Amino acid sequence: MSTHKYNLRNRNKGTAKESSSTSTPASPPPTPAKTNGSSKPTTSNSTQAKDDADYNSGTNWVHSGGIEANPYLFALVVLSPFLSLLLAYATSGSLAHRLITHPLTEMIPTCLSDIPTCLFSTLSAGSSVLPTWNGARFILSFMAVALVLERVLPGKIDHGPETATGHIPKYVDNAVAHCIVFSLLFFLGSNIGVCGKDEALLPFVEKIEVVCNIYEPYDFGIIYDRFPEALAFLNIFGIVFCIFLMFKGIYFPSTQDNGSSGSWVKDYLWGTELYPRVFGLDLKRFINCRFSMTFWQLAGVSFCYRSYVLHGNVLDWGLFFAALSQYIYLVKFFVWEMGYMRSIDIIVDRAGYEIQWGCLVWVPAVYTLHSRFCVQHPSGLSFPVAGALFVLSMLGVLLNYAADRERDVFRASQGKCLVWGSKPRYITAKYTIVDRKTGKATEKTSLLLASGFWGMARHFQYFFELTAAYSWCFLANPLKNGSLVMFYAVFLTLLLVDRAKRDTDKCRLKYGKYYEEYCDLVPYKIVPGIF
């Protein structure tokens, strides 16, 4: 099952040797950046020569141009910080404006009738979302808790795939413990926790009276209350952080999987290092998983509480079931986290603006949008309707997991298993890698599953993921609340369609004729019989 990530990338030096098609956290369409193995910027000619060598040696398996090859994606990168602030404005209580929340039916017609006024109003709206100390303190505290848990929670040692430079990343597998403990701490530290005002908890509170006399609990709806100012701080923090990552990868890399493209713009957007660490902390895992996914997971329940209190202790069934479904979805992510550490986001994408800023800002801004909108604008859905959409969303989540699990078992058993009660059909694909240090060529194999879910479409799991995503957005009731609440689902659709294409191009380059045989067996990309 994929858990989504905002990332505009495609090209890499120092990718994992065993990288292949995987179900990974979703990322926006690629804006590739060419790289080489140097520690400082080089000329474009030498960069191209190195890229051609990487491609010919079979260690890259991605063939594309740079970010300039797709001006639409470059425009998205440029506009994304402001767009994230505009989305925060549209859902921030009294600031929310009907023109923004109904873009198709009201905003576009109004703007076309008076373009200068529309531009001025839009700029004013986005620029009104400013960082505050309270917003910054909330984010820094959130990260501090995640950092402490990252350091102290036990777990077995696991590894990611070996890179082309021979580096094998090592991780402490404590994701499930992080998920449970962080959620528990967030609840206990709030006004509905042990130090809150609930009389039912008083007998227990008396036993820890000293602590509660010192500690002032925060409101459980704090993620909604602090959201605009926190997101504005994250925008600034993310930009500065990515500048730091760019220079670190060039001058102080953690591994040899680093280098410059020769362009500061590309280096900033795409990144200069694959596995950056600071004092032993894996920065990609910390930002992508321990901050981003945890924030998304807890945001829904915090929004639900704020809505409940705001509307006179009336539960919005649409928001409730969306929050519950997404929480379960992200529990699954933490169960599967080591699988994510072997996915494209980690073993191919460098730590630059396109993925790190995206996880810091784009995920909170976009992936919580439909739920955040319902705080001020309840869905109005009845329990039966909302419950039916919840069941549909969970069906998508469970089938997505089942598809990923099916392939994981197949790979772990080297094809010696049953798929849907029968021996699996698969292609044994051969490919060659070249050791950069010795120049020695080594032939390897991958098994391409063409049975079960993977015999119906090459990325059938994306269909299940989209089923869940559209269900979450429908729970915000677009018929009542307008088209803005569908932003996430539409974005994810474009994202996964592009991702399927990227994966096809990558695998065709990597496996050659064997992948053509696989495509003959499984001709559809996402939807059987249609696409």
DOROGU-53447 format. One record per residue (C-alpha): x, y, z. Coordinates in steps of 0.02 Angstrom, whole numbers, plus 50000, padded with zeros to 5 digits. Layout:
residues N
XYZ...
END
This chain:
residues 531
500005000050000500695016749956500715031450070500925047149973502385058649959502585074749863504115072749753504575078849580506025068349521506625055149405508505053449386509855046849501511655042049522511955029749660510285021049656510065004549742510694990049640509114980049668507894994249637506384988449540504544991949523503794994049696502205000749772502855016349854502235032149934501525041949792502465056649723502045070149597502605068649418504485068549394505575083549361507195074449331508915080549374510505073249303511885069149423513625062549429514785056549563515815072149588515815081549751515665098649669514745105949520515435100649352515185106049174513635100549081514695090648956515535080249090513865078049177513075071549016514535059948986514395052949161512525050849143512765041548979514025030249066512805027249208511435022849085512535011648979513205002449131511444998349187511525006449358510325020649323508845013349227508045030449212508155039849048507495057649045507975075849035508115088649171506785099349253506805110749101506035096349003504355099449087503925117849111502255113549192503105104149332504405117649353502985130249370502205119249504503845118949599503975137949591502165140749643501985126849771502505136849926501215150349890499895137549840500115128450006499825144850099498285148449994497565131350039497895135050222496985151650203495495143250121495205132050273495705143350416494065147950496493525165950476494815168550339493975155950224493205163950069491875156249959492775160849799494255150049850493245135749918492205134849758493555137349625492625130249474490915137749500491355154549575493205158749580493635156049397492095165249327492405179749448494245180649404493905180549218492755195349239494055205649335495795198249320496795212349408495665212049561495715193149564497615192649560497755205749697496495196749807497345180049782499065187049824498355195749977497515179750037499075169050024500245182150096499085184550246499595167350311501115171550417502185161750540502045165150727503045159750876501605148650935501545140050766503425137550764503435131250943502095118550902503045111750752504715111350843503915102550991503095089950874504785086450793505655085550961504485071851022504745062250859506635064150877506645057651055505595042651007506725039450858508205038550977507505029251127506245016651058506994999351035506894989150877507834976450775509154982150651508594981150470509404986650307508954994850144509614989049974511454991049933511805006249826512905006949671514335013549779514224998949900513315008050040512024997850137510885009350241510485003350417508905007150515508155003450684506454996150645505395004450779504035012250671502545003350750503145008050924503335026050865501555026150797500805019250959501835029651081501675046150986499785044150970499655040051155500725054851205499715066651095498115060851180498795060851359499585077951344497985086351286496475093151376495595076451358497075067251434497505063951616497805082251657496235088351572494625094051652493645077851631492925073351802492985054851760494885056051762495015065151929495405049752036496865045651923497425063751910497535065152099498915052052095499975062851980499385079552050501145086652059501425083951873499735090951825500015106351934501565110351831500985104851659499665114751564498805103151437498505109251260496845108351170496645092251071496135102750921497835111450919498325105050747496855114350671497045129750782498895131750741498825125450562499015141550457500415149050562501265132050580501215129050393501945146250360503385142050478503615125050394503745133850225505205144350284505985130150382505835118450232506675130550111508135133850229508275115250268508395110850084509765123850058510705115550200510455098350119511115104749953512755110950025512945096250143512805083949999514145093149901515405096950039514995085450186514135069850116513725055250229514045042350092514765041849916513005042349844513125060949814513615073649685513125089349592512235090949426513215106649384511675117449409511285125349577509435125549533509395106949497510465103249648509245112449759507685104649684508305086949658509585085949798511415081549805511405066749925510445050349933510625045950117511035061550220511315058950405511715071050546512385063950709511785046950651509995052950616509335047750446508575064050387507515056650249506655044050361506415056750499505595069750385504665057950268503995046050399504175051550579503615069450548502575069550389501585053550410501315056250597500685073950567499455067750435498875053650547498515064650699497835079350600496225070350557495765066050737496245083550794495135091350659493705079750708493815085350889493865103750842492335101650733491405092550872491725106450997491455120550872489735114350820489005111550992489605093751025488835087350864489845074150774490105076250587489995058450524490895062550362492385070050452492375056450585492455042050462493745050850353494865053650505494645035650562495015028250390496565038950364497195034850539497055016150502497855018850332499355026850415499485013550549499735002050400501105013550337502085011850498501854993050495502564993450318503895006750347505384995550308504564991850141504495010550112506355011650152506625000450000505515010849887505885023449751505665038249869507145032149971508295022149857508155033449704507575050749757508895062049830508545072749981508115089449900506695101749890505625090549782505395077249915505955085150081505005101450064503565091249997503505080250151503685095250267502405106550184501445098750039500855083450136500125093750280499375106550161498595094950030498385077750109497365084550254496385097250149494735088050133494665084250319495245101650369493895109650262492525100550357492965108850522492135125150468490995117150339490255100750404489925087450274488115085350326488185066850281487065054850374487795040250470487265027250338487995037050192489605041350283489735023550347489545016550171490945027850107492015022550256491765004250210492255008250030493815017350088494325002950200494044990750058495265001049955496525001450099496404982750132496514977549949497984989349925498844980850071498374963550005499164967449836500774973649916500804958850034500534946749891502074953049801503124953849960502764935449996503134930949815504814939749820505304933049990504954915249934505784917749765504174912649679503974896649782502234900549846500414900049796499524915249727497634913949737497814895349766498904891749614500734892049568501174909749513501554914649336503064925949319504484931749209506284928849261507074945149205508954946749188509924962949196511734968249216512544980349337514314986949336515304989749495515905007849486517465003949587518094988549493517184989749327516604971749348514944967449266513744956549363512164948449297510674948549414508884942849404507184949049461505544939549462504114949449385502474942849456501064940849329499764932149438498454937449564498264956249577499864958249477499164948149333497664959749316498644976049296500454981149323499934993749455498234987449510498664992949688498545011049628496715008249586496395002849766497355017749832496325029449725494745020949788495245025749966495755043349915494135047249824493135039949968494005051850091493625066649980491815061349953491645060650142491885079650137490315080350027490845089849870489015091749821488805103149972490555109750000491165112449822492545105349714494025110949821493825095849935494225084649785495935092649761496905078549845496055064549748496265073149579498075077249620498395059149668497595052749508498755062949399500195057949510499915039249500499575039249314501235047949288502085036449412501465021149318502205028349158503865032149244503955014549313503595007149142504985017549063506195012949202505834994249195505894993849005507655001249012508184989749153507484973149093507344975748904506534961048813506034952748976504934967549022504154967048850503684949048885502954954349051501934968148968501244955248845500634945048994499994960349089499524973648960498584985849074499444998449187498165002349322496364997749278496094980549198495274981749029495345000849025497075008049059
END
